[in-house]
């Protein structure tokens, strides 16, 4: 039997699955490429200073104003970066950021 409650339950499951995949794809890795997105201050220099103070290496500019792609440890960055200052997101392997001058020198 096809009840309206069955359709509602199926729609809720699909929505929950899509939301879970979206959250998992944005969660930054423990180590590796992380996208730093400033929440209030779009000053790329302030973002870079915070990233460098946590031991991260700058990889390049991110796709959003003031954002940076860095390589480092999520746990070390979390000790310096507060969530209301900068969001840490997973940096996709392609199409995220432009090469920085530091990356070309190294």
N, C-alpha and C positions, 0 to 999 in steps of 0.2 A: 504494500500500500504506500501511496505517495502522500505524505502529510506535509502541510506547510512547516511544521516544526522540524521535519527532516531536512528540508531545504535551508532553513535558518541555521541549523546545526552544521550543515555542510559549508555554508557561507562563512560561518564563524571559524571553522577549522582552516579553510583556505586563507582567510585573512590572518589568522595567527601564524600560519606557516610562512606567508610572505613577510610578515613583520619580523619573524625570527631570522629569516635569511638576510633581511636588510640590516638588522642589528649585528649579526655575525660578520657580515661583509665590511662593516664600518669599524669593528672593534680592532684596535691596534695590536700588532704582534708583540710578544714579550721582548723580542730582539729583532732589529731590522729596520726597514723603511717605515717611517711614521710621518704622517702629514700633521703639522701643527697649524691650527686655525685660530687666530686671535678672536676673542669674543667681543670686546669693546674697543680696544686700541688696535688699529690696523697698521701700526708702526712695525715694519719688518725688522728694523734694528733691535727693537725691544724683544721681539720674538727670537731673534738670533742670539741675543745675549742670554736669555733664559735657557735656550737649547744648549749653548756652549757651556754654560755653568753646570749643566747636568752631565757633561761628558759626551754629548752627542756630536756627530760630525755633520756639517751642513752639506746637503747634496744639491739643492737648488730651490728655486722659487716654486711655490704651489700655485694651483689654479685660481685661488681666491685672493682678494687684496690682503696683503700682509702675511700670507701663509707661506710656510716653508716645508720642504721635504728634508727630513734628517734621517740619519742612521744612528741608532742607539738603543738603549735599554728603556723600556716603558717604565719599569720600577724606579730607575734612577731619575728619569724625567719627572715622575709623579712626586718625588720628594721636593722638587724645585718649583714645578708648575702646578698652580691651583686650577681646578676645573672652571672656575668663573673667569679666569684670565685667558686660558688657551685650551681649546679642545684638541685631544690627541685622537687621530683617526688612522685607519689603515690607508696606506698610500698604494694605490693600484700600480702594478708593475709597469704599465705602459700609459703614456699620455698624462702623467702627473708631474708637473714641474719642468723647469728648464735647467740645463746644466749651469752650475755656478762656476765662477772663476776658480774657486778653491778646488773643485772637483777636477778641473782641467789641469791644475798645477800638480796635484798629487799623483 
